[in-house]
Amino acid sequence: MDDLERHLDELSDRGLLRRMRLVSGPQGPRVLLDGRPVLLLCSNNYLGLADHPRVREAAADAAMRWGVGAGASRLISGNMTIHRRLEEELAEFRGAERCVLFGSGYLANTGIVAALARAGGVVLSDELNHASLVDGCRLAGAQTLVYRHADLEHLEWRLREAAGRASLIVTDGVFSMDGDVAPLAGTVELARRHGARLMVDEAHGTGTLGPGGRGAAAAAGVAEEVDVVVGTLGKALGSYGAYACCDATIARYLVNSARTLIFSTALPPPAVAGALAALDVMRAEPQRVARLGRNARLLRDGLAAEGVDVASSGTQIVPLVVGAPAAASRASERALERGVFAQAIRPPTVPKGTSRLRLSVMASHTRSELRQAARAVAESLPPEALSGREAPLDARALAAAAA
Ligand SMILES: Cc1ncc(COP(=O)(O)O)c(C=O)c1O
């Protein structure tokens, strides 16, 4: 047996083996999964725009007008007019001086952190940040100081440790696997007091929080004080790609330093046009954002009524921590048997001992679908994951116990 097969066997033994399931049709509220109709409860197509007729048409028209591929990096074969238009519209949407497109959220985060956190500097990173931010820290020349999740006191302690060195604070706005929101007002205040730059990843805040879906920083009233806001086009905006909103100097700096922008082919025109149309729909129909919030509440209330502890999340992402990876996979399989696709999330995506079902709600789910989902998921969880037991479910305690 070779080393790769051995590694796969090891993952399998530990309940950590992953595989991709086959979905037929678009990412709507209901899909055919491996040939079976199920309710989709793990897509980030939060506003139902990935399968919206106007968004599809815009992408199809763009393919006819500009072609399917962008041909090269924009620094090589030029910035296409459609890229420029989306950058201008996103900058306006976010009230930023400039916007710079990237190939994906992963590329944006790795490229921007590595570009801004230079040798001799420090990057301060929340311990539950997304893997793309973590990998950006790994690529950066700067020293990384991790601070405890959403803990402003610990962040300040880390900032004192970094004193005298160029510092960059990086944090998810909405944490992707936990659904909680970063304490952004306090983080901005600390960044200013300690002369640090602040970068917020609004992958899950865009289109879901704040006025008109402008994100977690806008919801906290500090959007203008964040130096770099990253957003993705592949989640609420229903397309693919990402962007950074910032001032003109940082934008020019990123174009000259972010290797994932410089050395990677530009976004395909259909993806750009799809995102432009999605942005238009989102602005014209703010009720979609409101409906997402309502649906998230409906699901959380439905789960709570079934005895499931949902206290840790106030957003469209609802994590149900069960602990061991095999237990999470079993819960996911049981939910599938009941017609609900709720993905099991296991290490290294989440800390050891905190494997979970990560539920994500869409504005396009109906009330009755969410009621059905809450019941099916509650029936699928191991009994100890239901409230009413002696020790409440606590991700951090489970992680500590497993460490
Ligand atoms: C918080 C966060 N940032 C960045 C990304 C990466 O974005 P993308 O899927 O566009 O590469 C994700 C997505 O999975 C995410 O959850």
The ligand as a MOL file (V3000), in Angstrom:
LIG
                    3D

  0  0  0     0  0            999 V3000
M  V30 BEGIN CTAB
M  V30 COUNTS 16 16 0 0 0
M  V30 BEGIN ATOM
M  V30 1 C -15.2290 33.1460 5.5980 0
M  V30 2 C -14.8370 32.6900 4.2400 0
M  V30 3 N -13.8980 33.3680 3.5770 0
M  V30 4 C -13.5030 33.0120 2.3460 0
M  V30 5 C -14.0310 31.9200 1.7130 0
M  V30 6 C -13.5450 31.5010 0.3750 0
M  V30 7 O -14.3400 32.0500 -0.6230 0
M  V30 8 P -14.4440 31.3370 -2.0410 0
M  V30 9 O -15.3680 30.1900 -1.8690 0
M  V30 10 O -14.9530 32.4180 -2.9400 0
M  V30 11 O -13.0600 30.9110 -2.4130 0
M  V30 12 C -15.0470 31.1970 2.3530 0
M  V30 13 C -15.6870 30.0850 1.6400 0
M  V30 14 O -15.8290 29.0630 1.6700 0
M  V30 15 C -15.4390 31.5810 3.6500 0
M  V30 16 O -16.3610 30.8760 4.3100 0
M  V30 END ATOM
M  V30 BEGIN BOND
M  V30 1 1 1 2
M  V30 2 1 2 3
M  V30 3 2 2 15
M  V30 4 2 3 4
M  V30 5 1 4 5
M  V30 6 1 5 6
M  V30 7 2 5 12
M  V30 8 1 6 7
M  V30 9 1 7 8
M  V30 10 2 8 9
M  V30 11 1 8 10
M  V30 12 1 8 11
M  V30 13 1 12 13
M  V30 14 1 12 15
M  V30 15 2 13 14
M  V30 16 1 15 16
M  V30 END BOND
M  V30 END CTAB
M  END
